[in-house]
């Protein structure tokens, strides 16, 4: 029976963009088989079930067959079966909608998007305050020509 390294299989099935990223994921314990973290050199064969944790969700794949190289996206379903539950995809969708940035408050610099939103907020609130004060002061001003 043919076998293939798990990092190579994950790359060829387009789970990871590069083989290096697949190897790093295995080393960091994000790829498991049967609840046990696997090394990048672990071999897979048809029928194996692989869990891949890509925060915020965990994908579950069953190996249907092995490939000789990286596949086109349309051919991937012939080589793997996606067993990921629907609630995991709902969690992913909720994360995308919420726009939550996984960064603890006070750590790291703001992203470019954060900076733009902050400056836009400051400009809008300053402009509103300025115009409101200016309009109010026009209504209340006296020319001193009251008789």
N, C-alpha and C positions, 0 to 999 in steps of 0.2 A: 504494500500500500504506500502511495506517495505521501510525502510530508514536506512542509515548507515552514521556514522561520516565521514566527508570529509578527515581528516588525515588518518583514517584507510583505506578508499577506495583508496586513492593515493598510500599508501604503498602496499596494496594488488594487485593493478594493475601494480606494479613495476615502477611507475613513480619516486618514491624515494626509496632509498636503505633501509632505516629504518623508522619506524613510528615517531621516534624523529625528524628526518630531515624533514619529512612531516609536523609535528606540528610546527617546527621552521619556515618553509617556510610560513605557514599560518599566524603566528604571525608577520612576517616581511612584510606582505602585498604582497607576491609573488603569492598568489593563489586568483583568483577573480572569481566571478560568476555575470554575467550581469554588469560588470564594477565596482563592489563593492568588496573590500577586505573582505574575510571571516575569521571567527575564526575557530580554529581546530575542535570545537564542532558542527559546522554547518552540518546539515544533507543533504545528497544527495539522489535523487531518479532517477529512469530511465527517460531519456529525458533531464536532466540537462546538461548545457554546462559549462565547467570549463576551465579557462585560467590559465596556470601555467608558470610563468616567471622564466626561468633558463638561466641567461645571457650566451650568447648574444641573445638568441631567446625566443619566447613565444610559448608554445605548447597549442593547443586547443583540448579538448576532450569532447565527448558526452557520457554520461553514458547510456549504453545499458541495463545492468542488474547489480545487486549487487551480491557480492560473500560472501562465508562463511569464507574465509581465504585467505592467500596469494596464488596467482595462479602461475602455471608454465608459462613460457614465451609463449609457444605455445597456451595457452588458453586465453591469454589477449585479442586478437581481438574479441572474442565472447562476452566480457563484456564491451568493450569501443570502440568507433569509433574515430579515429584520424582525426581531421579536420584541422590540422596545414597546412598552405599554403606552397607551394613549395619554394617560395622566402625565407621563414624562414630557410629552410634546406640549401638553397644555401648560405645564410649568415653564417650558422654554418660551412659549408665546406670551405668558404673563410677564416674564422677565423682559422680553423685548418691548412690550407695551409700556411697562412701568419706567423704562429707561434708567433703571437702577445701575449705578456704577459701583462695582465691587471694590470700593476703596474706603478704608476707615477714615473718619473725620479727622482732619489735622495731619494726615500722612500724605506726603507727596504734593506735587504742585497741581494746581487745577489744570484740567485739560483745556484745549483751545475752545471747545464748545462751552465749557463752564465759564471761561473768561468772557466769551461773547455774550452769554446770557446775563452775567453779572454786570457788564458794562451797559448792556441794553436796559437792564432794570434801573441802574443808576441814572442813565440819561432820561428815561421816561419819567421816573419819579421826580427828578430835579426839574425837568421841564414843566411837569404838571404843577409843582409847587410854585415855581417862578411865575408862571402865567396866572395862576389863581391869586397870588399875592398882588401881582401887578393890576389885574382886573379889579380886585377888591379896593386897591388904593385909588384907582381912578374914580370909582363911585363915591368914595368918601372925601375926596379932596375939595378944598375950598380955594377959591381964587382970592378971597378976601373982599369981594365986591358984594357983600350982602347988605342990604338996606331995608 
